[in-house]
Amino acid sequence: MREKELEKLKDYKYGFSTDIENFKAPKGLNEDVIKFISNIKKEPKWLLEWRLKAYNRVKVLKEPDWQKPKYPKIDYQDLYYYSAPKSFKEKPKSLDELDPKLIETYNKLGIPLNEQKRLNGIAVDAVFDSVSVATTFKDTLTEKGIIFCSISEAIQKHPDLVKKYLGSVIPITDHYFATLNSAVFTDGSFVYIPPGVRCPMELSTYFRINASDTGQFERTLIIADKGSYVSYLEGCTAPMRDENQLHAANVELIALDDAEIKYSTVQNWYPGDKDGKGGIYNFVTKRGLCKGKNSKISWTQVETGSAITWKYPSCILQGDNSVGEFYSIAITNNHQKADTGTKMIHLGKNTKSKIISKGISAGFSDMTYRGLVDISPKSSNSSNYTQCDSLLMGNKCGAHTIPYIKNKNANSNIAHEATTSKISDEQLHYCQQRGLNSEEAVSLIVNGFCKEVLQQLPMEFAVEAQKLVGISLEGSVG
Amino acid sequence: MENFKTDFEKTLKNNNLSEKEIAFKNFNAKEFSSHGFPNRKDEDWKFSDINQIIKKEIGELNFYTEQLKKGEINKDILLNEIEHNKLIFINGQLVQIDFNSEDKGKIEFLDNQNNIDEQLADNSLINLNNALSNKSYKLLVKKNYQLKKPLIIYHTTKSELTSQNINSKINFELEENSSLKLVDLVKDKGNKNFINIFYNFSLEKNSILKNYKIDQFENDNIRYMFNNIKQSSNSVSETFYLSKGSTFSKNEIFCDLKGEHSSAFVNGIFSLNKSKHHEIKAKINHLVENTKSYQLVKSVLENKSRSVYQGKIYVDSKAQKTDGYQLSKAILVDETTEFNAKPELEIYADDVKCSHGSASGSLDENSIFYLMSRGLSYKEARELLINGFLVEVINQITDEPIKKLIKNLYGLKNEY
C-alpha cells in the first residue's frame, strides 16, 4: 500500500495530504453558510450584505457553458465552503504557536515559513484550504508602509481600503464563478503599496487545497498606489484525490498613476491521474485595471496543473499611456484540458498591449487559446501585438486558437500571429546526435520554445518553472 | 413568423411538388420557424446580427414571391466584355439558360433536384432556403469536360415584382477531370430585399472549380450566400469575393477536403463605405492527409462601414501533413469604421503546418509622405496605396480574362 502511494507520488510530488483536524462549515451553499463564514471572520455588516447580494445573483445566474472543455455538472450543495485547521479557531499570534504539522506541510512543499531559513527575501502568505496560515517578513514590509496580509486581516485593520477597492474590478454583477466567489470567498492576500514605494522583495502567496470535498474560493486584492512597484508571485498545489475539486478564485489588481504590478503564477494543481481521474477544476477570474496614467500590469503564467484550466487574466487599459502584458505557457498532458488566454481592453489613449502565448499539448489533452483584443473608438494611437504558438505532440491531442479581434479606432494597430507545429525530426535528431536522449532533447526544445515567457519570471520561479515544464511532459514522447 | 406560415403555404400551393419534396419543405419550414433568423447570441453571428439588421433595414419581412409572367430581360445588365454562358435569375426565378457555346452532350442542366437527404445542421437560413426556393437546379459537368467559356450567373431583381425574401439554390456536380469557371454577378437596383442563395458543389477527382462572386454595384439589399463544397482527391477549388455593393452581405463557405491532395483557396476583398456591413466566414475542414488551404482577405473601410472576417481551419487527427494558412488585413481609413476578426485554428493532428495572421490599422503616413514628396497629391497617394493593397488579392485570381474583367469592373488600371 505504502509502496503504491510512493509510486503515485513520483508523478506528482505534491500529491500527499496532511492529516490535520479540520473545522468546517456545514456542507452546502445557502445564506446560513455565508453568514457563518462572515461571522467566524468577524466581518463588518457591509461585507455580509455585499456577500448576500452576490449570493442572490448567483441564485438566478446560469453557469456558462461555451467553453471547450466540458465537465460534469458540479453539485454546489455538496461542497464545504469553509475549512480551516482546527488549531485556527483562535488565530495563532506568531509562527511559534503554529501547528507543527502545518509547518511540516509547507516545508515539504519547499515553502519554509520560518523567516530565518529563507535564503532569498521573498515574503510569503500561505493559504491552507480556506484560511491564510502565515505571512512572513511582515516587519521589513511595515517599515516601508507596505501592507501585506491576509484579506481577512485587511478587512479588520484597513476596512477603508478594502471597501474602496474590493469589487471595483470584478464587481458582484460579473459572471457565475466570479459572483460565487464574491459570495463565499474565505481568505486570500491583500497588498497595498503606498505612493512612490518600490517593494523591496517579491511578495508571494502559496495556495494549498488539503481537505477533501472543499472548494477553494480565495480573493486577492492588490493595489499599487501612485508611482509604486510590486512583483507578486502565486503558487498552487493540492493532494491527489480521485474526486474533482473546484478552485474558483478572484484576483483583482489596481494600478494607479505611474504604478506597475507584475503578477506571476506557477500553477501546479494536481492534474488528475493518467486516465484523467481526479484533479482540480481551476476556474479563476483574474483581472487587472490600469486605472491611472502611465500604469502597467503584466501577467505571467505557467500552467501545468489542473484537470481543467479555464481562465483569462485580463487587463483593462483605462489610463492614458497604460501598458498591459500577458505572457503564458500552458502545458497539458494525459487527459488535461485547458481553455486559457487573455483579454486586452483598450479604453485610454496611447495604450499598448502585448500577448505572448505558448501552448504545448501532449497525450490525450486538449488546449485552447482564447483571447480578445478590443480597441475602443476613443483609444487612439493604441497598439496590440499578439503571438500565440502551439506545439503538438502526438495525434491524440488538440490545439486550438480562437482570437477575437475588434478594432474600432483608425489610428490604432493590431497585429496577430499564430502558428501550430510539432517538434521537427531535424531538431530532435540534432540534439540526439549530440548525446541527449529523446526526453532530454524534447525538454530542451520545449524550454527553448517557452523561453520568451520563462524570461519574464523572477529568477527563483524561472528555475522551478523550467523544471516543471520538463516534468509535465515526461512520458509524452517515444 | 406569422407572415412566414401563410407565405410558405401560398408558395407550396403554387408549385407542383412530389410528396417527398413537400415533406422535405415542411420539415425545413418547421425548423426555420422554430429557430427564426440567427442573432448575436449565435456564435457564428456574433459580429453580424442579421435578425436586427433585417428589422432595421426592411422591417417585417414578406416571404412570398410573385410568379414572374414571361419576363423581358433588360439587355443592359449583360456583360459584353467576355463571351460566356448565362443563367439569369430575376427575383430568384430562372428566366434564361444559355449554354450555346458548349458541347450539349457533356453538360446537363436539370430542374427540381432537391438533394433531400443532405442536411446542414444549425443553419436556419439554409432551412429557409430549402423551404422556399421554388426550384432547385443542378448543373452536371460530365467526365473529362472542361467548359470552354465561363458561366456567368446574373442575380437580378425587378422592382415591379413584389418580393422581399428571395431564395435560390443550385447544385453543381463536377465529374472526374472536369472544370468549371463560375462568375456570380450581382446586378440589381433592388429595393430592400433579403436574398438568400445556397450553392452545393461536389468536386470529383481531379476536377477544378473557380468561383468568382462579384458584388460591385451599389444596391440596398441584404444578402446571404452559402457555398457548401465537398472535394475529392486532387480537386482544386478557388473562391474569390469582391464584397462592395450591398448594404449588408455575408458570404459563407464551408469546405470539406475529403480526398488527398485536394486544395481550397479563398480570397476576398472588402471595399466598403456608407455604413455598409459585410462579412466573410470560411470554414475549411481538413479531413485527410496532404491537403492544403489558403485564405487571404483584405478590407478597406470608410465612412461608418464595418467588415468581419471569421475564418476557421479544422484539422482532423487523420489529416497529417496539412498545410493551412490564413491572413486578414484591414485598413481603417477613418475614425468611424470597425474591423472585427476571428481567425480560428482547431487542430487535432501534430504533423501540420498551420498559421494565421491578422493585422489592422490606418494608412501608413510615412508611405503617403514618401509619395507626396515625389509629387503626388494626397488623394493620389492614398488611392495608390489602397489600390496596391487590394490588388494583391485580385492578383491571386488564376484565370487571366476574369482577372482582367474584375480589375475593369473595380476600376483598376491594367498596370496594377
Contacts between the chains, C-beta under 8 A, distances in Angstrom:
chain1	res1	chain2	res2	distance
A	66	B	43	7.5
A	377	B	335	7.0
A	390	B	345	7.7
A	390	B	347	7.3
A	392	B	347	6.7
A	392	B	349	7.4
A	392	B	350	3.8
A	392	B	352	7.7
A	393	B	350	6.3
A	394	B	350	5.8
A	395	B	317	4.8
A	395	B	318	8.0
A	395	B	320	7.0
A	395	B	348	6.9
A	395	B	349	4.9
A	395	B	350	5.3
A	395	B	351	7.7
A	396	B	317	6.9
A	397	B	348	7.4
A	397	B	350	7.5
A	398	B	346	7.2
A	398	B	347	6.3
A	398	B	348	4.5
A	399	B	345	7.5
A	399	B	347	5.0
A	400	B	344	7.2
A	400	B	345	6.1
A	400	B	346	4.6
A	400	B	347	6.6
A	401	B	343	7.7
A	401	B	344	6.4
A	401	B	345	4.2
A	401	B	356	7.3
A	402	B	342	7.0
A	402	B	344	5.0
A	403	B	341	7.7
A	403	B	342	6.8
A	403	B	343	6.4
A	403	B	344	7.7
A	403	B	358	7.5
A	404	B	340	7.7
A	404	B	341	7.8
A	404	B	342	5.4
A	405	B	339	7.7
A	405	B	340	6.6
A	405	B	341	4.2
A	405	B	342	7.0
A	405	B	343	7.8
A	405	B	358	5.6
A	405	B	360	7.2
A	406	B	338	7.2
A	406	B	339	7.7
A	406	B	340	5.1
A	407	B	330	7.0
A	407	B	332	6.5
A	407	B	338	6.8
A	407	B	339	4.7
A	407	B	340	7.6
A	407	B	360	4.5
A	407	B	361	7.6
A	408	B	337	7.9
A	408	B	338	4.7
A	409	B	332	7.4
A	409	B	335	7.2
A	410	B	332	3.9
A	410	B	333	6.7
A	410	B	334	5.6
A	410	B	335	5.1
A	410	B	337	6.3
A	410	B	361	7.9
A	410	B	362	4.8
A	411	B	335	7.8
A	411	B	362	5.5
A	412	B	361	6.6
A	412	B	362	7.8
A	413	B	359	7.2
A	413	B	360	6.9
A	413	B	361	3.5
A	413	B	362	7.6
A	414	B	358	7.1
A	414	B	359	6.7
A	414	B	360	5.0
A	414	B	361	7.0
A	415	B	357	7.7
A	415	B	358	7.4
A	415	B	359	4.6
A	416	B	341	7.7
A	416	B	343	7.2
A	416	B	356	7.6
A	416	B	357	6.3
A	416	B	358	4.1
A	416	B	359	7.0
A	417	B	355	7.3
A	417	B	356	7.6
A	417	B	357	5.0
A	418	B	343	7.5
A	418	B	345	6.4
A	418	B	355	6.2
A	418	B	356	5.1
A	418	B	357	7.5
A	419	B	354	7.0
A	419	B	355	4.2
A	420	B	345	5.8
A	420	B	347	5.1
A	420	B	352	6.4
A	420	B	353	8.0
A	420	B	354	4.5
A	420	B	355	7.1
A	421	B	352	7.2
A	421	B	353	6.3
A	421	B	354	7.8
A	422	B	350	4.2
A	422	B	351	5.7
A	422	B	352	7.5
